Amino acid sequence: MSLKEIKWGIIGCGDVTEVKSGPAFNKIENSSLVAVMRRDAAKAEDYAKRHGVPKWYINADDLINDTKVNAIYIATPPGSHEEYTLKALAAGKPVYVEKPMTLDAESAKRMTEAANQSGVKLSIAHYRRAQPMFLKIKQFIDEAVIGDIRFAKLEMFQSISNELIAKSDEDWRTNPAISGGGLFHDLAPHQLDLMYYFFGEIESFNGLELNQARLSAADDFVTRQIKFKNGVVFNGTWCFTVAAADQKDVCEIYGSQGKISFSVFGNTVTLSVGGKEEHIVFDSIPHVEQPMIEKVVNYFLEQGPNPCPPEDGVLSMILLDGR
């Protein structure tokens, strides 16, 4: 039965939902946030009160089975994404799940199969796809503004005390049993998904993973090299234990006539063509997931395509896994 309004329930109303996503659900037409769930009752109640949410729960099953909730946003750590997604799909409720999609590619494939078999919608929160800055970069690529694309390179170097990682009560992002990996699994899904979004189908890839500093069980140095079917080559290097003075976050796309430079976590694109540089600065987005959530709402209402199908999430997990 077609939905006329999306009434969201959030499973896992932690830090990522405070500003990045949570408030956006009430700012989009035909969308409202009606329930939240967190295992800590005091924190669940506090979140609901501060954000004006009518209901709160400490059990995910209760939220999923709430008849007032007709769509689920899963914002827990990746270790529970599959469990909650499968339960929501079984209840016939469409799901928007945070990135990384889950712990590994095999889990992502099970989630995708469940969605396809049930006919219930599933969309992945690779939300930078919907932001104006990355839409502009894709436009430059599609219109051959820098000519034929040759290669792209990305360098993400962060110190141990970086400011990019969202804070949490427990340091789950460096616990592979909960996150699937380390900080690479937290940040690289944005970057790798954009490369696929920009350049299309992948022909082959390889890479390596090392735990150099041994500060946790997670790898802290990772490389990925991707060859796309259109001949474009991507080289990426991630290191999360450099000195603070050596932190770096840059992606460069080289074409036959110029170059596009940007930071995936920044707001400026530099276009270099014919010896001239143009710097394009984009306004900050108060709730960074809002453009994507709007597309997901339209998809759930059958008013638009899936902005990030689960098959794309599977591909991202394959690249993260490195095999």
VENMO-V849585 format. One line per field, one symbol per residue. burial: + if it has 9 or more other ideal C-beta (glycine too) atoms within 8 Angstrom, else -. A space follows every 10 residues. Layout:
burial->???
//
This chain:
burial->--+--+++++ ++++-++--+ ++++++-+-- ++++++++-- --+++-++-- +-+-++++-+ -+++-+--+- ++++++++++ ++-++++++- --++++++++ +++++-++++ ++-++--+-+ ++++++++++ +-++++++++ +---+++-+- +++++++++- -+--+--+-- -+++++-+++ ++++++++++ +++++++++- -+--+-+-+- +----+-+++ ++++++++-- -+++++++++ ++----+-++ +++++--+++ ++-+---+++ +++------+ -+----+-++ ++++++++++ +-----++++ -+++++++++ -+-
//
